[in-house]
Structures are given as C-alpha cells and as structure tokens.
Amino acid sequence: MDARFEQAVRLLLDCRGRVVVTGMGKSGIIGRKIAATLASTGTPAFFLHAAEAVHGDLGVLHESDVIVALSYSGETEVLHLLATIKRLGARLIVITGEPESTLAAAADVALDARVSEEACPLNLVPTASTSAALALGDALAMTLLAAKGFRPEDFATLHPGGRVAKAFMRVEQLMHIDGDVPRVHEDTPMPDVLYEISNKKLGMTTVVRDGILVGIITDGDLRRAMSVTSSLLERTAADVMTKYPVTLKRTTLAGDARQVLEQRKITSVVVVDAEQRVEGVLHLHDLWGSDA
C-alpha cells in the first residue's frame, strides 16, 4: 500500500467526527458519490459543496471531522475553505492531479490522481481525471470497510429499503410467530387439522407433542392421503403427517433459507430451537426479494 494512501486510511479510521467530502463542478459530482459510498459502508460521511460552504454552510464543520477535498488543479474555490479547516484543526485529505498545488500543500495527505490526458479529444472535459478520483475514493472506502470488519449484515442494516437487506435479514425477522403459527397435536382429528391449515393460510400445519415438533402436514400431504384412502376425515394428524420435516434455526440468513426452500422444492419451513420446539414458520412468500 502506498505510504500516502495508508496515511489517508489511518486518518479516516481515527476520525471521531464525520468525513466531509467537498469539491466543485465535475469533481463535486464525484465527491457526492464518494461520500455516499462511505456512508453506505459504515463511515459517517456527507458532501459539502465548496461554493455553498463559503456562504454559511461551513458551520457544519467540526474539529473532529476529516475533510476530503477533490480538485484536479488544486487551485479552485475549494481553497476558500482552508482558513476555516485550519482554524478548527480538522484534518484534510486532498485528491488532486497537481501534487504541487496550493491545496495539496495545505493538506495533511495529498493523494496523486493525475492522468496523462483526458479521454476528451480536446483534452479539456474532465473524464479520465474524474474516473481516477472516483477510483481513489472507492479504494479508500473499500479499505475502510475491510479494516472495520464491515459485514454483509451491517450493509443490510444500512440498506433497509433494498433487496440486499432482505437477503441478510435473519429468519426470526421474517417468520410467522405465536398465534400465526398453525399447530395441531398428533391426536387432532383431520377435520380440525383442515380447519387449522385453512385458517392460518400457510398451506401447512405443524404437528407438536408438548411443544416439540414431531411432523408437519402440508397441502401436498393431504392430496396424497386423499388419493390412497376415502376415509381421510376419520383419521388423525399422526396418520397423515410427514415425520422429520426440514427445519431452520431462527438465526439463519434469509438468503440461505430461500436456497433451502428452492432446493427442497417446498413452500414453508418450520423454525425450531435447539430442543426442536416450534418458534415459527417461514413461507416462501416471506422471502420474495431476498435473492441478493
């Protein structure tokens, strides 16, 4: 790891405030994305537009913050922030294409993002240079992610509205519990079994003995039983149930639970504790959107 990059990572890891990303123009747009990536991976961060900053928004800065400033030339309006940053004693990381610029000279760490030329045929429009700055910003965010031990569950917590979140939720957060769990006993007559299955609307029921799971009865079990006997309603749950059904623990990830259901070609699974006591039932519908 480059020594300057390593120093920048250390500053960010030691930050006791927020990471404030700032810039102007195209660099500002890249800065917004870097701030968003940092925030979504567990580092409190936001974007501060350099022009807005010098018209009052500098009040958001605190001495415990680390400022990440983007400017390819190092001579833009971002320079107007330097006096306040230095007065507060906040730390400054600069991503620039001019390591000898005024902004770079004022930084605690200056990261070199220079390019030989822009992709623009006129060599004017920021293209290669903004891509280089974005790559450096993403590299910082991913290095911080690894250093902090950021986990998929943490990512899901910060993305509660997305598909990823559901994949990394625990089964216990999605399963049907308490009175919503269909339950019958081994000696329950089949008419009552049918009522329980119909009433709870999960297409199945658990069969328990003193709270311990001993089997399940699904819609499929009922169809198979009806195909071999004409006296189904005269039987009990124990006569029809499937013994030793597939079960999950409440800490199973939703994405893993979905794989189990799909591989076994089943629509519901019982969630049990270490003693096989029924804790809930998870239906395939509860997992829609969990294929991260």
Secondary structure, 3 states (H helix, E strand, C coil): CCHHHHHHHHHHHCCCCCEEEEECHHHHHHHHHHHHHHHHCCCCEEEEEHHHHCCCHHHHCCCCCEEEEECCCCCCHHHHHHHHHHHHCCEEEEEECCCCCHHHHHCCEEEECCCCCCCCCCCCCCCHHHHHHHHHHHHHHHHHHHHCCCCHHHHHHCCCCCHHHHHCCEHHHCCECHHHCCEEECCCEHHHHHHHHHHHCCCEEEEEECCEEEEEEEHHHHHHHHHHCCCHHHCEHHHHCEECCCEECCCCEHHHHHHHHHHHCCCEEEEECCCCEEEEEEEHHHHCCCCC
